[in-house]
């Protein structure tokens, strides 16, 4: 199971905990904004790590755990938005993509 979490109230963003490399000139502005955002969230993250752990344990112990688990409201919203955008793009370009096959060739049938 791949857990894709929102922000959880742990010490991950605490001062001195998160080590960062120097940013190249191209990414400096973007990374500065991300790092400032992470530091300012320390101690006010919406995710409860105890609840998250309980959910993970319950799902892993179950019969059919998900391959991917977006954990927390923000993760569900962001990942859902990304999936919808990707699906729209897939559908938009599907005719062009399908045109790459030999005309009349049967579709592949795979066991997995």
C-alpha positions in Angstrom: 0.0 0.0 0.0 1.3 3.4 -1.0 0.3 6.1 1.5 0.0 9.6 0.0 -0.5 11.8 3.0 -1.7 15.3 3.6 0.1 17.2 6.4 0.1 15.4 9.7 1.0 16.9 13.1 4.4 15.3 13.6 7.8 16.8 14.0 8.6 16.5 10.3 8.5 20.3 9.7 10.0 21.3 13.1 13.0 23.7 12.9 16.2 21.8 12.5 14.6 18.5 11.5 14.1 18.8 7.8 17.4 19.0 6.0 17.4 20.7 2.6 20.0 21.1 -0.2 20.8 24.4 -1.8 18.4 25.2 -4.6 19.7 25.9 -8.1 18.9 29.4 -9.5 16.0 28.1 -11.6 14.2 26.6 -8.6 15.2 29.0 -5.8 12.0 31.1 -5.7 9.7 28.1 -5.9 11.6 26.1 -3.3 11.8 29.0 -0.9 8.0 29.3 -1.1 7.6 25.6 -0.5 10.1 25.6 2.4 8.5 28.6 4.1 5.0 27.0 3.7 6.2 23.8 5.3 7.9 25.6 8.2 4.8 27.8 8.9 2.6 24.7 9.1 4.5 23.1 11.9 2.2 22.3 14.8 -1.0 23.3 13.0 -1.3 20.5 10.5 -4.8 19.1 10.2 -3.8 15.4 10.1 -3.9 13.4 13.3 -1.0 10.8 13.2 -2.7 8.5 15.6 -5.8 8.3 13.6 -3.8 7.9 10.4 -1.8 5.0 11.9 -5.1 3.3 13.0 -6.5 3.6 9.5 -3.4 2.2 7.9 -3.2 -0.8 10.4 -6.9 -1.6 9.8 -6.6 -1.4 6.0 -3.4 -3.6 5.9 -5.1 -6.1 8.2 -8.1 -6.3 6.0 -8.7 -8.5 3.0 -8.2 -6.0 0.3 -6.1 -3.0 1.1 -5.9 -0.3 -1.5 -2.8 0.0 -3.7 -2.9 3.8 -3.1 -4.3 5.5 0.0 -4.6 9.3 -0.1 -4.7 10.0 3.6 -6.3 13.3 4.8 -8.7 15.7 3.3 -6.0 17.7 1.4 -4.6 14.6 -0.2 -8.0 13.4 -1.3 -8.8 16.8 -2.9 -5.4 17.3 -4.6 -5.1 13.7 -5.9 -8.7 13.6 -7.0 -8.2 16.9 -8.9 -5.1 15.5 -10.6 -6.8 12.2 -11.5 -9.7 14.1 -13.1 -7.4 16.4 -15.1 -5.4 13.3 -16.3 -8.6 11.5 -17.3 -9.8 14.6 -19.3 -6.4 14.7 -21.1 -6.5 11.0 -21.8 -9.9 11.3 -23.3 -9.0 14.3 -25.3 -6.0 12.7 -26.9 -7.4 9.1 -27.1 -8.3 9.3 -30.8 -4.8 10.5 -31.8 -3.2 7.9 -29.5 -5.3 5.0 -30.9 -4.3 6.1 -34.5 -0.8 4.8 -33.8 -2.0 1.2 -34.1 -2.0 -0.8 -37.3 -5.4 -0.5 -39.0 -7.5 -3.6 -38.2 -5.1 -5.0 -35.7 -6.9 -6.8 -32.8 -6.6 -5.2 -29.4 -4.1 -6.8 -27.0 -5.5 -9.2 -24.4 -3.2 -9.4 -21.3 -3.8 -11.4 -18.1 -2.7 -8.4 -16.0 
